[in-house]
Amino acid sequence: MSAGSDAPYAPQKRYHIIEKIIRKSMRLFPYAKPYILLLIGITVAAGVLTSGCMQNSGSVQEAGDAYRNPPPTAVASDLESIVSAGVVSAGVPGTLIEISTPEWTWNYAAGNASLSPAMPATPEMRFIIASVTKTFTSVAIQQLAEDGKLSLDDPIDRRLPAGVAEAVPESDTITVRHLLDHTSGIADYDENAIVLEEYMNPDTPIPYQEGMRQGLEAGPLYPPGTGYTYSNVNYILLTLIIDEAAGVPYEDYVTRNILVPAGMNDTFVHRINHIPGLHMRAQESEEDGTVMDFSDLYIQFDRGAGDIVSTTADLNRFHRALRSGALISPASLAAMENTSPQSQKIGIVPGLGELSVGCGYGYFMQQNASEGLTLYGHTGGYYGSYTILYYWAEKDTYIAMNSNSAAKAGVVNEEVLAPVLRYLREGTAAGQ
């Protein structure tokens, strides 16, 4: 079922389903909406797996790339069992995962890419990475700062179009840095309402200016730099700053200066209302069997905040390029990792236990030092798509993962991610 094709279901029914997903996420993680985005993603309710749908398409090998060596056969077998069992236990349709260590890279697909009709997932499939996009936008800003085309301490009224700057309260005080780490005090937009409107009218894209307008008209939440509120509007504004500083649109700049240099041939900024080629469908299922498909919507409303489509292999390519110095300097990377005091919290992450969490420049840190677990990266939640982009510092290991589920993202952490991390640390699967 594609978006807009389920005529028997009333708008009230659709909105009820979306609200239910958000409420379920909030019950699981009551301490803050921003950390739902970070730790579990705001994604959709999962469907029931079809029996016998576990898939192993094997590792995709690339000649000349040291990171593409396969793992030992026993390790690959153990990881396949962990992920396949985890997808069933979590009750989600499917999961894609790629793990890249200094010695080997392994990728795998378990379950289904689509609920209706059922379609097996395969490792090379694309998916909506949602808020993981923010890390790309942040890298673009760091590059422009390194080139002397802007400063992170510039007041944004110097960098935004005059009409936009006038609409931003305290634009002469808010800096580029405040946008990057969500300390600007600018409110977020109503994503539920925007997605529902596009779902009802899938051929009519809602422009990014609408979400930006909602956030700015809500008024400032606090003086710049005095608090922390995760807001997509911060990153929409950053794309306008990229437009001005780079002299080309954000979409072109990211493609030329990040995607191409990192070798991300299966990644693009989403500007149409479908995903070409094999991809994970962004679907959700209600208890009564109703399936809503959010795959074929425009995502222009989330410009720079959630509008990139990628694969697990490409995400790990990006992350390695970022951390190796191929995209920005070590000093800029360190600045991205430096979490603001306003954002730092202690939270219980499903499957990972108690972690200290903080937000840097489009890049989060989650840490339990006593357990040897320091994760850098970002997660992304879109209705029907939960994405993880992590670098495990102690293991020098990259993990990219996507599940086409939502309110069960916390269960995916518990049943898939946590067992994988335990195995990589201890070398034994559960029950062995």
C-alpha positions in Angstrom: 0.0 0.0 0.0 1.5 3.3 -1.0 0.9 6.6 0.6 -2.6 8.0 -0.1 -4.0 4.8 -1.4 -5.9 3.7 1.7 -9.1 5.6 1.1 -11.4 3.7 3.6 -9.4 5.0 6.5 -10.5 8.4 7.8 -8.0 11.2 8.6 -9.0 10.9 12.3 -7.9 7.3 12.2 -4.6 8.2 10.6 -3.9 10.9 13.2 -4.9 8.5 16.0 -2.2 6.1 14.9 0.5 8.7 14.7 -0.5 10.1 18.1 -0.4 6.5 19.6 3.1 6.0 18.3 4.4 9.2 20.0 2.6 8.4 23.3 4.1 4.9 23.4 7.5 6.4 22.8 7.0 8.9 25.6 6.0 6.2 28.0 9.1 4.3 27.3 11.3 7.4 27.6 9.6 10.1 29.6 12.5 12.3 30.4 12.6 14.4 27.2 11.4 14.4 23.6 14.9 15.3 22.3 16.3 12.2 23.7 13.6 10.1 22.2 15.0 11.3 18.9 18.5 10.5 20.0 18.1 7.2 21.8 15.2 5.4 20.2 14.0 7.5 17.3 10.4 8.6 16.7 9.5 5.9 14.3 6.3 3.8 13.7 4.7 0.7 15.2 6.1 -2.6 13.8 4.2 -5.3 11.9 4.3 -9.0 12.4 7.1 -10.9 10.7 6.3 -13.5 8.1 7.7 -16.9 9.1 10.8 -17.9 7.2 11.7 -14.4 6.1 15.2 -14.2 7.6 17.6 -13.3 4.8 21.4 -13.5 4.6 22.6 -12.0 1.3 26.2 -12.1 2.5 28.8 -9.4 2.8 29.3 -7.1 -0.1 33.0 -7.1 -1.0 34.9 -4.2 -2.6 38.3 -4.8 -4.1 41.1 -2.7 -2.6 39.2 -1.6 0.5 40.8 -2.9 3.7 37.5 -2.4 5.6 35.7 -4.9 3.3 37.5 -8.0 4.5 34.9 -10.5 5.8 34.9 -11.6 9.4 35.8 -15.2 10.4 33.0 -17.6 9.5 32.1 -18.3 13.1 31.8 -14.6 13.9 29.6 -14.0 10.9 27.4 -17.0 11.8 27.0 -15.8 15.4 26.1 -12.2 14.3 23.6 -13.5 11.8 21.9 -15.6 14.6 21.9 -12.6 17.0 20.3 -10.2 14.5 17.8 -12.7 13.1 16.7 -13.7 16.6 16.6 -10.1 17.7 14.3 -9.0 14.9 11.8 -11.8 15.8 12.0 -11.0 19.5 11.5 -7.3 18.9 8.5 -7.9 16.6 9.7 -5.6 13.9 9.4 -6.1 10.2 13.1 -6.0 9.3 16.6 -4.7 10.1 19.7 -3.9 8.0 23.1 -3.7 9.8 26.7 -3.1 8.9 29.5 -3.4 11.4 33.0 -2.2 10.4 36.0 -3.0 12.6 39.7 -2.5 11.9 39.9 -6.1 10.8 36.6 -6.8 9.0 33.3 -5.6 7.8 30.0 -7.5 8.0 26.6 -6.6 6.7 23.3 -8.4 6.9 19.6 -8.1 6.4 17.0 -9.8 8.5 13.2 -9.9 8.0 11.1 -7.9 5.6 11.6 -4.6 3.8 7.8 -4.3 3.4 4.8 -5.5 5.3 2.3 -5.3 2.5 3.2 -6.9 0.2 5.8 -8.9 2.1 9.3 -8.4 0.6 12.5 -9.7 2.0 15.1 -7.2 3.1 18.6 -7.2 1.5 21.7 -5.5 2.8 22.1 -3.0 0.0 18.7 -1.4 0.4 18.3 2.3 0.9 16.3 3.9 3.6 15.4 7.3 5.0 18.1 8.2 7.6 16.0 11.0 9.2 17.9 13.0 11.8 21.2 11.4 11.0 21.1 14.0 8.3 22.0 16.6 10.9 25.6 15.2 11.1 26.0 15.9 7.4 24.7 19.4 7.8 27.1 20.0 10.7 30.1 18.7 8.7 29.2 21.1 5.9 29.2 24.0 8.4 32.6 22.9 9.8 34.0 22.8 6.2 32.8 26.3 5.5 34.3 27.5 8.8 37.6 25.9 7.9 37.6 27.6 4.5 37.0 31.0 6.3 33.6 31.5 4.7 31.9 31.8 8.1 32.6 31.6 11.8 30.7 29.5 14.3 30.5 32.6 16.5 28.8 34.7 13.7 25.4 36.1 14.8 23.0 34.4 12.4 21.5 37.8 11.3 24.8 38.3 9.3 24.3 35.0 7.5 20.6 34.5 6.9 18.5 36.2 4.2 17.3 39.6 5.6 13.6 38.5 5.6 14.4 35.4 7.6 16.7 37.1 10.0 14.0 39.6 10.8 11.6 36.8 11.7 14.1 35.2 14.1 13.8 36.7 17.6 17.3 37.6 18.9 18.9 36.8 15.6 21.6 39.3 16.5 22.5 37.2 19.6 22.0 33.6 18.3 25.2 32.3 16.8 25.8 29.5 14.3 27.2 27.5 17.2 23.8 27.8 19.0 22.1 26.3 16.1 24.5 23.4 15.8 24.1 22.3 19.4 20.4 23.1 19.9 21.0 25.8 22.5 19.4 28.6 20.4 16.1 28.6 22.2 14.3 28.2 18.8 11.2 26.0 19.1 10.6 22.9 16.8 7.8 22.5 14.4 4.8 20.2 14.6 6.1 17.2 12.6 3.0 15.1 13.3 0.7 17.7 11.6 3.1 18.2 8.6 3.5 14.5 7.9 -0.2 13.9 8.2 -1.0 16.7 5.8 1.5 15.2 3.3 0.1 11.8 3.8 -3.3 13.1 2.9 -1.9 15.0 -0.1 1.1 13.0 -1.2 1.6 14.9 -4.5 1.9 18.3 -2.7 5.2 18.8 -1.0 5.2 21.0 2.1 8.2 23.4 1.9 10.8 23.8 4.6 9.5 27.4 5.1 6.4 26.0 6.8 8.2 24.2 9.5 10.6 27.1 9.9 7.6 29.5 10.2 6.0 27.3 12.9 9.2 27.2 15.0 9.9 30.9 14.7 6.3 32.0 15.4 6.2 30.0 18.6 8.6 32.5 20.0 11.9 32.0 21.9 12.0 29.3 24.6 14.9 31.0 26.5 17.8 33.3 25.9 20.4 31.9 23.5 22.9 29.6 25.2 21.0 29.1 28.4 19.1 25.9 27.7 18.9 23.0 25.3 16.0 22.0 23.1 16.3 19.6 20.2 14.8 21.5 17.2 14.7 20.7 13.6 14.3 24.4 12.8 17.9 25.0 13.9 19.1 22.8 11.1 16.7 24.3 8.5 18.3 27.6 9.3 21.8 26.1 9.0 20.9 25.1 5.4 20.2 28.8 4.6 23.5 29.7 6.0 25.2 27.1 3.9 23.4 28.5 0.8 24.8 32.0 1.5 28.3 31.0 2.6 28.9 28.4 -0.1 27.2 30.3 -2.9 25.4 27.1 -4.0 22.3 25.4 -2.5 22.8 23.1 0.5 21.8 20.1 -1.6 24.6 20.7 -4.1 27.2 21.6 -1.5 26.6 18.4 0.5 26.6 16.3 -2.6 29.9 17.7 -4.0 31.8 18.2 -0.7 30.6 15.2 1.4 28.8 12.5 -0.5 31.2 12.4 -3.5 34.5 12.6 -1.6 33.3 9.9 0.9 32.4 7.6 -2.0 28.7 7.5 -1.1 27.3 6.4 -4.5 24.0 5.2 -3.1 23.1 8.3 -1.1 21.2 11.4 -2.1 19.3 14.4 -0.7 15.7 13.4 -1.0 13.7 15.8 -3.3 11.1 13.5 -4.9 8.2 11.6 -3.4 9.7 8.2 -3.9 12.9 6.3 -3.3 14.4 4.8 -6.4 15.8 1.3 -6.4 15.5 -1.3 -3.7 14.6 0.2 -0.4 13.1 -0.3 3.0 9.5 0.7 3.1 8.6 3.2 5.8 5.4 1.5 7.0 3.6 1.0 10.3 0.9 -1.4 11.3 -1.9 -1.0 13.8 -3.4 -3.8 15.9 -6.4 -4.0 13.5 -4.1 -4.7 10.6 -4.2 -1.2 9.2 -0.9 -0.4 7.4 0.2 3.1 6.7 3.0 3.7 4.3 5.1 6.9 4.7 7.7 5.9 2.1 6.5 8.1 -0.8 6.2 11.5 0.8 8.3 14.5 0.0 10.7 15.3 2.9 11.5 18.9 1.8 10.0 20.1 5.0 12.9 18.7 6.9 15.7 20.3 4.8 19.1 19.7 6.4 17.4 18.1 9.4 16.2 14.8 8.0 16.1 14.7 4.2 18.9 12.2 3.2 18.4 8.7 1.9 21.4 6.3 2.3 22.5 2.7 3.0 24.3 1.1 5.9 27.5 0.7 3.8 27.4 4.4 2.7 26.7 5.6 6.3 29.8 3.8 7.5 31.8 5.2 4.6 30.7 8.7 5.7 31.5 8.0 9.3 35.0 6.7 8.6 35.7 9.6 6.3 34.6 12.0 9.0 36.7 10.5 11.7 39.8 9.9 9.5 40.2 13.6 8.7 39.1 13.2 5.0 36.2 15.6 5.4 37.2 18.0 8.3 40.2 18.6 10.5 40.7 16.7 13.8 40.1 20.0 15.6 36.7 20.4 13.9 35.8 16.8 14.8 36.8 17.4 18.4 34.5 20.5 18.4 31.6 18.3 17.1 32.2 15.8 19.9 32.3 18.5 22.6 28.9 18.2 24.3 27.3 21.3 25.7 26.7 21.5 29.5 23.0 22.4 28.8 22.4 19.1 27.0 24.2 16.7 29.4 22.0 14.2 31.1 22.0 10.8 32.7 19.4 8.5 31.1 18.4 4.9 31.0 18.7 3.7 27.4 16.8 0.4 26.6 19.3 -2.4 26.3 22.3 -0.2 27.1 21.6 0.7 30.7 22.5 4.0 32.4 24.5 6.3 30.1 25.6 9.9 30.3 24.3 11.6 27.2 25.2 14.9 25.6 24.9 16.9 22.3 27.7 18.4 20.4 27.5 19.9 16.9 25.1 17.6 15.1 26.8 14.7 17.0 25.9 13.0 20.2 27.9 11.2 22.8 26.6 8.3 25.0 28.9 6.8 27.5 29.2 4.3 30.3 32.9 4.4 31.0 32.9 1.6 33.5 31.5 -0.7 30.8 33.9 0.5 28.1 31.1 1.9 26.1 31.5 5.3 24.4 29.3 5.8 21.4 29.6 8.9 19.1 27.0 9.6 16.4 23.4 10.2 15.8 20.1 8.4 15.5 17.2 9.2 13.3 13.5 8.7 13.6 11.0 9.0 10.8 7.6 7.3 10.6 8.6 3.7 9.7 12.4 4.2 9.8 14.8 4.1 12.8 18.4 4.6 11.9 21.6 4.3 14.0 25.0 5.8 13.1 27.5 5.0 15.9 31.3 4.9 16.4 32.3 2.8 19.3 35.5 4.5 20.5 36.9 1.7 22.7 36.6 -0.8 19.8 37.4 1.5 16.9 34.2 0.1 15.4 31.5 1.6 13.2 27.9 0.5 13.3 25.1 1.6 10.9 21.7 0.1 11.3 18.1 0.6 10.1 14.9 -0.9 11.3 11.6 -0.2 9.6 9.7 0.1 12.8 9.0 2.9 15.3 7.6 2.8 18.8 9.5 -0.5 19.1 12.8 1.3 18.5 13.6 0.8 22.2 13.0 -2.9 21.8 15.2 -2.9 18.8 17.9 -1.5 21.0 17.3 -4.2 23.6 16.9 -7.2 21.3 19.3 -6.3 18.4 21.8 -3.6 19.2 22.6 -4.5 22.8 23.3 -8.2 22.1 25.5 -7.2 19.1 27.5 -4.9 21.3 27.8 -7.5 24.0 29.0 -10.0 21.5 31.6 -7.6 20.1 32.9 -6.9 23.6 32.8 -10.5 25.0 33.1 -12.7 22.0 30.2 -15.0 22.9 26.6 -15.0 22.0 23.8 -15.2 24.6 23.4 -18.8 25.7 26.8 -19.9 24.8 
